[in-house]
Amino acid sequence: MSHKQLIYCWQKWLLPILMPATVQIVVLTLGMLSILGSTAPMSHAQAVFSTRHIQEQQTLSKSTVLNATVYYSPDCNCCGGWIQHLKTQGFKVTDFSTTDIETVKQKYNVPDNLSSCHTAIVNGYVIEGHVPADDIKRLLQEKPNVVGLSVPQMPVGTPGMEMGNRKDPFSVLSFDRKNSVALFNKYPGES
């Protein structure tokens, strides 16, 4: 076997098999070292949670392609800031300027009281308004039975609506097919 063939086999077959096992060994070793080096005991549940949390984060980042299709009005100045926020957070964004944004909102069943300036579709979920990327990632990881998330209106300090250090308090709301609304996340304000 040539040198190039060995490298190819390593990259194609062995590395994908060995890498997950290596990560688990490192996580378990670090967990054991923290238990041995700490005066505070770590329960089995804490160790399992830590390992599971790391594995979930790796699974989300490896298996979930973060595709966003964003519809916005050409008159909107803040939508570009939110789109840039998504891009810096690893989303691949396709954006469409439309003079009939209300038709888009109706098509995707966005309740009137949750409406904002732009509507996005991310991996099948509707994202309405200036929803932070971390909340979208959490949605994609947890996969609740909802239509999507919304930050109604345009609160100052949300991604794309930055105005200096000012941040209005705001909530990220989930909504389902029956227009039931629930709190998904809450952000305090800052002056």
SERO-4910 file (N, C-alpha, C, O; in steps of 0.05 Angstrom, whole numbers):
BEGIN
 pado doro    nc1    nc2    nc3   cac1   cac2   cac3    cc1    cc2    cc3    oc1    oc2    oc3
  Met    A     17    -23      0      0      0      0     18     25      0     38     26     15
  Ser    A     11     44    -16     27     69    -18     20     87      6      1     83     20
  His    A     37    107     10     34    126     31      7    141     28     -7    145     48
  Lys    A      0    149      3    -25    163     -1    -49    145      4    -70    154     15
  Gln    A    -47    119     -2    -69    100      3    -73     96     33    -95     94     42
  Leu    A    -51     95     48    -53     93     77    -66    117     89    -84    114    106
  Ile    A    -59    141     80    -71    165     91   -101    165     84   -118    173    101
  Tyr    A   -108    158     59   -136    157     51   -152    138     69   -173    145     78
  Cys    A   -141    114     73   -155     94     90   -158    105    118   -179    101    131
  Trp    A   -138    117    129   -139    129    156   -161    150    157   -178    149    175
  Gln    A   -162    168    138   -182    189    139   -210    179    133   -229    188    145
  Lys    A   -213    161    115   -239    151    106   -251    131    125   -275    132    130
  Trp    A   -235    113    136   -247     91    151   -240     91    181   -257     88    197
  Leu    A   -214     94    187   -206     91    215   -213    115    232   -222    112    255
  Leu    A   -207    139    223   -212    163    238   -241    166    247   -245    173    271
  Pro    A   -261    162    229   -288    165    239   -296    144    260   -314    149    276
  Ile    A   -283    121    260   -289    101    280   -275    107    306   -287    104    328
  Leu    A   -250    116    305   -235    120    329   -241    147    343   -239    148    367
  Met    A   -249    167    328   -253    193    340   -274    194    362   -269    204    384
  Pro    A   -299    183    358   -319    183    379   -309    169    404   -314    178    426
  Ala    A   -296    146    401   -286    131    424   -264    147    438   -264    147    463
  Thr    A   -247    161    424   -227    177    436   -239    200    452   -230    206    474
  Val    A   -260    213    441   -273    235    456   -285    224    481   -283    237    502
  Gln    A   -298    201    481   -310    190    505   -288    184    526   -292    189    549
  Ile    A   -266    173    517   -244    167    536   -234    193    549   -229    193    573
  Val    A   -230    213    533   -220    239    544   -240    251    563   -233    260    585
  Val    A   -266    250    556   -287    261    574   -288    246    600   -288    258    622
  Leu    A   -287    219    598   -288    203    623   -263    207    640   -264    208    664
  Thr    A   -239    209    627   -214    214    641   -215    241    655   -208    243    679
  Leu    A   -224    262    641   -226    288    654   -246    287    677   -241    300    698
  Gly    A   -268    273    673   -287    271    695   -275    257    719   -279    265    742
  Met    A   -260    235    715   -247    221    737   -226    238    750   -224    238    775
  Leu    A   -211    253    734   -191    271    746   -204    293    763   -193    300    784
  Ser    A   -226    303    754   -239    324    770   -250    312    796   -250    325    816
  Ile    A   -259    287    795   -269    274    819   -245    269    838   -247    275    862
  Leu    A   -223    259    828   -200    253    845   -187    278    856   -177    278    878
  Gly    A   -186    299    839   -173    323    848   -190    343    863   -181    364    871
  Ser    A   -215    336    867   -233    354    880   -241    344    907   -242    320    912
  Thr    A   -246    362    925   -256    354    952   -286    351    951   -298    338    969
  Ala    A   -299    362    930   -328    359    928   -334    334    911   -323    331    889
  Pro    A   -350    317    922   -356    292    907   -374    298    882   -391    316    882
  Met    A   -369    283    861   -385    285    837   -402    260    836   -391    238    836
  Ser    A   -428    264    834   -445    241    832   -443    227    805   -433    239    786
  His    A   -453    203    804   -453    189    779   -471    204    759   -465    205    735
  Ala    A   -493    215    769   -512    230    752   -498    255    740   -502    261    716
  Gln    A   -481    268    756   -467    292    745   -447    283    724   -445    297    703
  Ala    A   -433    262    728   -414    252    708   -428    244    682   -419    250    660
  Val    A   -451    230    685   -466    222    661   -477    246    647   -476    248    622
  Phe    A   -487    266    662   -498    290    650   -476    305    635   -481    314    612
  Ser    A   -453    308    647   -431    322    633   -423    308    607   -419    321    587
  Thr    A   -421    282    608   -414    266    584   -435    269    563   -430    274    540
  Arg    A   -460    266    572   -483    267    553   -485    295    541   -490    298    517
  His    A   -481    317    557   -482    344    547   -461    349    525   -467    361    505
  Ile    A   -437    339    530   -416    343    510   -422    327    485   -418    337    463
  Gln    A   -433    303    488   -440    287    465   -462    300    449   -462    299    424
  Glu    A   -483    311    463   -504    325    449   -494    349    433   -503    353    411
  Gln    A   -476    364    445   -465    387    431   -450    378    406   -452    391    385
  Gln    A   -435    357    408   -420    347    385   -439    337    364   -434    341    340
  Thr    A   -460    323    372   -480    313    353   -493    335    339   -497    334    314
  Leu    A   -501    357    353   -514    379    340   -496    392    320   -504    398    298
  Ser    A   -471    396    328   -453    410    310   -445    393    286   -439    404    265
  Lys    A   -444    367    289   -436    350    267   -459    343    248   -456    344    223
  Ser    A   -483    337    259   -504    327    243   -524    348    233   -538    343    213
  Thr    A   -526    370    247   -545    390    240   -533    411    222   -516    427    231
  Val    A   -541    412    198   -533    434    180   -552    457    186   -576    454    185
  Leu    A   -541    480    192   -557    503    200   -563    520    176   -550    539    170
  Asn    A   -585    512    162   -594    527    138   -617    545    146   -636    536    159
  Ala    A   -615    570    138   -636    589    143   -644    603    117   -627    613    103
  Thr    A   -670    604    112   -681    619     90   -696    642    103   -716    638    117
  Val    A   -688    667     97   -699    691    110   -714    707     89   -703    714     68
  Tyr    A   -739    715     96   -755    732     80   -758    759     95   -764    759    119
  Tyr    A   -753    781     81   -754    807     94   -763    828     74   -761    825     49
  Ser    A   -773    850     84   -781    873     68   -757    889     59   -738    892     75
  Pro    A   -756    898     34   -734    915     25   -731    941     41   -710    953     40
  Asp    A   -752    949     54   -752    974     70   -739    970     98   -735    989    112
  Cys    A   -734    945    106   -725    939    133   -694    943    134   -679    931    118
  Asn    A   -685    958    154   -657    963    158   -644    943    178   -620    939    178
  Cys    A   -660    932    196   -649    916    218   -647    886    210   -632    871    223
  Cys    A   -661    878    189   -660    849    181   -632    841    173   -624    818    179
  Gly    A   -617    858    160   -590    852    152   -572    846    176   -555    829    175
  Gly    A   -577    861    198   -561    856    223   -567    828    234   -549    815    244
  Trp    A   -593    820    233   -600    793    244   -588    772    226   -578    751    235
  Ile    A   -589    776    200   -578    757    181   -548    753    186   -538    731    186
  Gln    A   -534    776    191   -505    774    197   -500    760    223   -481    744    225
  His    A   -518    764    243   -516    749    268   -517    719    263   -501    704    275
  Leu    A   -536    710    247   -538    682    241   -513    671    227   -503    650    234
  Lys    A   -503    686    208   -479    678    193   -455    675    212   -440    656    210
  Thr    A   -451    693    231   -429    691    249   -432    668    269   -413    659    281
  Gln    A   -457    658    272   -462    636    289   -463    609    274   -471    589    285
  Gly    A   -454    609    249   -451    584    234   -474    576    216   -474    555    205
  Phe    A   -494    594    213   -516    588    195   -509    595    166   -495    614    161
  Lys    A   -519    578    148   -517    584    120   -544    597    112   -565    584    114
  Val    A   -542    622    104   -566    638    101   -572    644     71   -554    652     56
  Thr    A   -596    639     63   -607    647     37   -628    668     43   -647    662     57
  Asp    A   -625    692     32   -645    713     39   -660    723     14   -649    724     -8
  Phe    A   -685    729     19   -703    738     -2   -717    764      6   -731    765     27
  Ser    A   -713    785     -9   -727    810     -5   -754    808    -18   -756    799    -41
  Thr    A   -775    816     -4   -802    814    -15   -819    838     -7   -817    847     16
  Thr    A   -834    848    -25   -852    870    -18   -878    860     -6   -895    876      3
  Asp    A   -882    834     -4   -906    822      7   -900    803     30   -906    780     29
  Ile    A   -887    814     50   -879    798     73   -903    786     88   -900    765    101
  Glu    A   -926    799     87   -950    789    101   -959    763     89   -968    745    104
  Thr    A   -956    759     63   -963    734     50   -945    711     60   -954    689     64
  Val    A   -919    717     64   -900    697     75   -909    689    103   -909    666    110
  Lys    A   -916    709    120   -924    703    147   -950    686    148   -952    668    164
  Gln    A   -968    692    130   -993    676    128   -987    648    119   -998    628    129
  Lys    A   -969    645     99   -962    619     89   -951    600    111   -956    577    112
  Tyr    A   -935    612    129   -922    597    150   -937    598    177   -926    590    197
  Asn    A   -961    608    176   -979    609    200   -967    623    224   -969    613    246
  Val    A   -955    646    219   -945    663    241   -969    678    253   -982    694    239
  Pro    A   -975    674    278   -997    689    291   -992    719    290   -969    728    293
  Asp    A  -1013    734    285  -1010    763    283   -997    776    308   -981    794    305
  Asn    A  -1004    766    332   -993    778    356   -963    770    360   -950    781    378
  Leu    A   -952    753    344   -924    745    346   -907    757    323   -884    750    320
  Ser    A   -920    773    307   -907    783    282   -884    802    288   -883    816    308
  Ser    A   -865    801    270   -842    820    271   -835    828    242   -852    826    224
  Cys    A   -810    836    238   -803    847    212   -793    827    192   -792    833    168
  His    A   -785    803    200   -776    783    181   -784    756    190   -789    751    214
  Thr    A   -785    737    171   -793    710    176   -772    692    164   -764    695    141
  Ala    A   -763    672    179   -743    653    169   -753    625    173   -769    619    191
  Ile    A   -743    607    156   -747    579    159   -720    566    164   -702    568    148
  Val    A   -717    553    187   -692    540    194   -698    511    200   -711    504    220
  Asn    A   -688    493    183   -691    464    186   -721    457    192   -726    440    209
  Gly    A   -739    470    178   -768    464    180   -783    480    201   -807    479    202
  Tyr    A   -769    494    218   -782    511    239   -784    540    229   -767    549    214
  Val    A   -806    553    237   -810    581    230   -796    598    252   -801    593    276
  Ile    A   -780    617    244   -767    635    263   -776    663    256   -770    673    234
  Glu    A   -791    675    274   -802    702    269   -788    723    285   -788    722    310
  Gly    A   -776    742    272   -764    765    286   -736    759    295   -722    741    285
  His    A   -727    775    314   -699    776    322   -692    755    343   -683    762    365
  Val    A   -697    730    337   -691    708    356   -661    703    356   -649    700    335
  Pro    A   -649    702    381   -620    697    382   -613    669    371   -629    650    374
  Ala    A   -590    667    359   -581    642    346   -579    619    367   -585    596    360
  Asp    A   -571    625    391   -569    604    412   -597    591    417   -598    567    422
  Asp    A   -618    607    416   -645    596    420   -653    578    397   -666    558    400
  Ile    A   -645    586    373   -651    570    349   -636    543    351   -647    522    345
  Lys    A   -611    544    359   -595    520    362   -607    502    383   -608    477    380
  Arg    A   -617    513    405   -630    497    426   -655    484    415   -660    461    421
  Leu    A   -671    500    400   -695    489    387   -688    465    370   -702    444    371
  Leu    A   -667    467    354   -659    446    336   -649    421    351   -652    399    342
  Gln    A   -637    426    374   -627    404    390   -650    390    405   -651    365    405
  Glu    A   -668    405    417   -690    393    432   -713    383    415   -727    364    423
  Lys    A   -717    395    392   -738    387    373   -766    384    385   -778    363    384
  Pro    A   -775    406    398   -802    404    410   -823    404    387   -817    412    365
  Asn    A   -847    396    394   -869    395    375   -882    423    373   -904    427    383
  Val    A   -868    441    360   -878    469    357   -874    476    327   -858    464    313
  Val    A   -888    497    319   -883    508    292   -858    524    291   -842    522    272
  Gly    A   -853    539    313   -828    555    313   -826    573    337   -839    570    357
  Leu    A   -808    593    334   -802    613    355   -807    641    344   -805    646    320
  Ser    A   -812    659    363   -816    687    356   -806    705    377   -808    699    401
  Val    A   -794    728    369   -790    751    386   -808    772    374   -800    785    354
  Pro    A   -832    776    385   -851    795    373   -840    824    373   -824    832    389
  Gln    A   -849    838    353   -841    866    348   -811    868    344   -799    850    331
  Met    A   -798    888    354   -769    892    349   -756    904    374   -749    927    373
  Pro    A   -752    888    395   -740    899    420   -711    908    416   -696    894    402
  Val    A   -705    930    427   -677    941    426   -659    922    441   -665    913    463
  Gly    A   -636    916    429   -616    899    442   -617    870    432   -599    854    439
  Thr    A   -637    863    417   -638    836    405   -619    835    382   -611    857    371
  Pro    A   -610    812    373   -591    811    350   -603    825    326   -625    819    316
  Gly    A   -588    844    316   -596    861    293   -609    887    302   -613    904    285
  Met    A   -616    889    327   -629    913    338   -612    927    359   -622    939    377
  Glu    A   -586    924    357   -568    935    376   -568    965    375   -568    977    353
  Met    A   -568    978    398   -566   1007    400   -549   1014    424   -559   1020    446
  Gly    A   -523   1013    420   -504   1018    443   -507    997    464   -509    973    457
  Asn    A   -507   1005    489   -509    986    511   -538    981    520   -542    964    537
  Arg    A   -557    994    508   -585    991    516   -595    964    506   -592    956    483
  Lys    A   -609    951    525   -622    925    519   -648    925    533   -649    925    558
  Asp    A   -670    924    518   -696    921    529   -700    892    538   -689    874    525
  Pro    A   -716    887    559   -722    859    565   -740    848    543   -756    862    531
  Phe    A   -736    822    537   -752    810    516   -755    780    522   -739    768    536
  Ser    A   -775    768    509   -779    739    512   -779    726    484   -787    738    464
  Val    A   -769    702    484   -771    685    460   -794    666    465   -794    652    485
  Leu    A   -813    666    447   -837    651    451   -839    628    430   -831    632    407
  Ser    A   -849    605    438   -854    584    419   -884    584    413   -900    592    430
  Phe    A   -891    574    389   -919    572    382   -923    547    367   -906    537    352
  Asp    A   -948    535    370   -954    510    357   -976    514    336   -984    537    330
  Arg    A   -985    492    324  -1005    494    303  -1032    505    312  -1048    515    296
  Lys    A  -1037    503    338  -1063    513    349  -1059    542    359  -1077    552    372
  Asn    A  -1036    554    353  -1029    581    362  -1027    583    392  -1030    605    403
  Ser    A  -1021    561    405  -1015    562    434   -987    572    436   -969    565    421
  Val    A   -983    591    455   -957    604    458   -946    597    485   -960    595    505
  Ala    A   -919    592    486   -906    586    511   -879    601    512   -867    607    491
  Leu    A   -870    606    536   -844    619    540   -822    599    534   -821    577    545
  Phe    A   -804    606    516   -781    589    509   -755    599    523   -739    583    532
  Asn    A   -752    626    524   -729    638    538   -736    667    545   -753    679    532
  Lys    A   -723    677    565   -728    705    574   -702    719    579   -683    708    590
  Tyr    A   -700    743    569   -676    759    572   -682    785    588   -701    799    582
  Pro    A   -666    790    608   -670    815    624   -660    839    608   -643    836    590
  Gly    A   -670    862    615   -660    886    602   -636    898    616   -630    891    639
  Glu    A   -622    915    602   -598    929    613   -599    957    603   -607    963    580
  Ser    A   -592    976    620   -592   1004    612   -564   1013    603   -560   1036    596
***
